[in-house]
């Protein structure tokens, strides 16, 4: 069974940075696409960005230029580097992976941007 585990969330001041990690239980080469999503209280879950097996990335307009998705194949890990954080970035961030036969989600990690 495929599992994803996120980490790296926390409390950060506006303008600060955090790096989230999503560790997979098997090679991330086996996933067609991996994505980062977020859900703020009282709001629907929204896409933050994706990375394909070929390494192409795509981002929501709200995070372009501030967030970057990268990966370390040897560690089966995808990262979300978040810079210039704003209070409106506060949410639970989750990663998912499309492995062909289905989509698996991690449990999420809380990010709070506040002074």
N, C-alpha and C positions, 0 to 999 in steps of 0.2 A: 504494500500500500504506500502510495506516495504521500509524503508529509512535508510541510513547509513550516518553518519556525522563524518568526520575526523577532528582532531585538533592536535596541538602540534608541528607543523613545525616551522622553523625559520632559522636564520643564526647561525652557530656554527663553531668554529675553528677546524682545523684538530686535531684529537685525542680526540675531545670532545664527548659528549653524548647528545642524545635527546630521549624522549619517546613520541611516537605518540599514539593517542587514536582513536578508531573507535566505536562510539556509535550507537547501533541499535534501531529501533523504536519498536522492540518486542524482546521476549526472544531469546537469541542466541542459546538456546537448539533446536530451530526450524530449525536451519541451519545445513545441512550436513557437509559443509566445509566453513570456512572463510579464506580469503587470503589477503596478502599484496602484492601489485605490485608497480612498479615504472617506470617512463618514463622520461628519460633525453632528453634535447633538441636535435632534429635531430636523435633520436634513437627510436627503437621500445620498446613498453612496455615489461617489463620483470617481471617474478615472483620473489618475495623476499622470501616468505615463506607462509605456510598454517598451519591451526590448524583444526582438525576434531572435530565433536561433542563429540567424546570420549576423546579428549584432546591430541591426537598425533600430533606432529609438524614435519615439514619438511622445509628445507631451501635450498636456492640456494648456490652453492659452494662459490660464491663471498662474502657471508655474514656469513657463518658458523663460529661459535666461537665469532662473534662480535654482532650479532643481536639475540634477543630472543622474541618470541611471547608468550603472556600469556593472560589470560582472567579473568574477574570478572563477574560471572553469575548474581549476584545481581544487578549489574549496567548495564547489557546488553552491556558490553564493552570488546573489544579485544584491546590489547596493542602491540606495536612494540617498544621494547627497543633497541636502537641503540648505541653501544659503539665503541670506537676507530674509529670514523668516518674519512673518507678519502674524498678528493675532488671529486673522481669518484662516491661517493654516492649521489652527488647532483642530484636531480630529484624531480618530483612531485610524491608523494606517495599516493596511493589510496588503499582502502580496498574493498573487495567484499564478497558476501555471496551467497552460493548456497542453496536456500530454497525449492528445489525439483521441483517446477513449473517454475523455472527460476533463473537467476542470477541478483543480484542488485549491483550497484556500488555507492560508495560515490563520492563526488565532488573533492576530492584530497586535499593535503596540501603540500606546497613547503618546501623542505629541501635544504639548501644551505650550503656547507662545504667550507669555504674559510678563509684565514688569512687576 
